[in-house]
Amino acid sequence: MKSKFFNKETHYHLGRPAHAESISTFLADNFDADKTCLEIGVGNGRGTKFLAAHFKKVIAIEPVADLSAMDIDVFNAKNVELYSVPIEESGGLNLDFDYLICFQATHWFYDFEQYQKFYGHAQKPVLDISTQVKILDQPEFFRELIDKYKLEGAYRGFDYPRETIFDDSYDVVFSADKVAHGICSTSWIDHSAFDEILQAIQQRFGKQEIRARVTTEVKEVGPLEKGTS
Ligand SMILES: C[S@@+](CC[C@H](N)C(=O)[O-])C[C@H]1O[C@@H](n2cnc3c(N)ncnc32)[C@H](O)[C@@H]1O
């Protein structure tokens, strides 16, 4: 199953949105800093930096080793322990944690039921934090692009509404290039049609910037009720 994960991180690094800074306050208000947090699907550490600044220890899981390269500061922090493995294959690690937090990652896990069993057995608080980017300019054009190229993991803001516990949104502007990278920046797809997609966006927008709204949502998803895991 590991072969699902490609080390093609270029689009990914260029396309990822940042998470809202107010996550720091949210963590401080709700979580005991003296505990261990497990983060799954850490990518290039955009969420990990908030966790490492708050928790005594962070166990970070990321199957694509190149995404969590050791030149990313947070992965060199003393309180961060990094494992390159998919969560479904982490049985041998014997993970011991107090909280489980994922930043925009759960929709990628290849066996979601197994993930649910994992946190169900652990019986620990589980949070799903997602940053969504909703394009404000000509969203129907982007919707068509996503459908045409089957960009399933692309900007989830279009089709991935979630229950909002805390909402922190702000408007940003992107270049056509950045939006194209974002749309193609899925974890395991180095999209073969990247140039075509970039061209289509450039043709439509030229040098004009593209407005988007970034929203951070936090959803409590676990632990599951006893007996369901
Ligand atoms: C959309 S990225 C989010 C990365 C990071 N958390 C962030 O907020 O920028 C999803 C991440 O989940 C990772 N991932 C995908 N499948 C996974 C699995 N089965 N187990 C653990 N991580 C996985 C991907 O490699 C990718 O880094």
The ligand as a Tripos MOL2 file, in Angstrom:
@<TRIPOS>MOLECULE
LIG
   27    29     1     0     0
SMALL
NO_CHARGES

@<TRIPOS>ATOM
      1 C1         -3.7460   17.8740    2.4810 C.3       1 LIG1
      2 S1         -2.2840   17.2910    3.2140 S.3       1 LIG1
      3 C2         -2.2480   18.1650    4.7690 C.3       1 LIG1
      4 C3         -0.8720   18.3590    5.3020 C.3       1 LIG1
      5 C4         -0.7340   19.1880    6.5640 C.3       1 LIG1
      6 N1         -1.4000   18.5410    7.6660 N.3       1 LIG1
      7 C5         -1.2240   20.5910    6.3680 C.2       1 LIG1
      8 O1         -2.1540   21.0020    7.0560 O.co2     1 LIG1
      9 O2         -0.6970   21.3070    5.5230 O.co2     1 LIG1
     10 C6         -2.6940   15.6330    3.6750 C.3       1 LIG1
     11 C7         -1.5160   14.8600    4.2200 C.3       1 LIG1
     12 O3         -1.9530   13.5680    4.6550 O.3       1 LIG1
     13 C8         -0.9640   12.6260    4.3060 C.3       1 LIG1
     14 N2         -1.5710   11.2850    4.2190 N.ar      1 LIG1
     15 C9         -2.2580   10.7720    3.1670 C.ar      1 LIG1
     16 N3         -2.6290    9.5300    3.4410 N.ar      1 LIG1
     17 C10        -2.1780    9.2320    4.6770 C.ar      1 LIG1
     18 C11        -2.2460    8.0600    5.4860 C.ar      1 LIG1
     19 N4         -2.8320    6.9770    5.0500 N.pl3     1 LIG1
     20 N5         -1.6690    8.1070    6.7130 N.ar      1 LIG1
     21 C12        -1.0620    9.2390    7.1580 C.ar      1 LIG1
     22 N6         -0.9670   10.3740    6.4220 N.ar      1 LIG1
     23 C13        -1.5080   10.3690    5.1920 C.ar      1 LIG1
     24 C14        -0.4630   13.1150    2.9640 C.3       1 LIG1
     25 O4          0.7620   12.5600    2.5630 O.3       1 LIG1
     26 C15        -0.4260   14.6320    3.1970 C.3       1 LIG1
     27 O5          0.7950   15.0690    3.6760 O.3       1 LIG1
@<TRIPOS>BOND
     1     1     2 1
     2     2     3 1
     3     2    10 1
     4     3     4 1
     5     4     5 1
     6     5     6 1
     7     5     7 1
     8     7     8 2
     9     7     9 1
    10    10    11 1
    11    11    12 1
    12    11    26 1
    13    12    13 1
    14    13    14 1
    15    13    24 1
    16    14    15 ar
    17    14    23 ar
    18    15    16 ar
    19    16    17 ar
    20    17    18 ar
    21    17    23 ar
    22    18    19 1
    23    18    20 ar
    24    20    21 ar
    25    21    22 ar
    26    22    23 ar
    27    24    25 1
    28    24    26 1
    29    26    27 1
@<TRIPOS>SUBSTRUCTURE
     1 LIG1         1 GROUP 0 **** ****
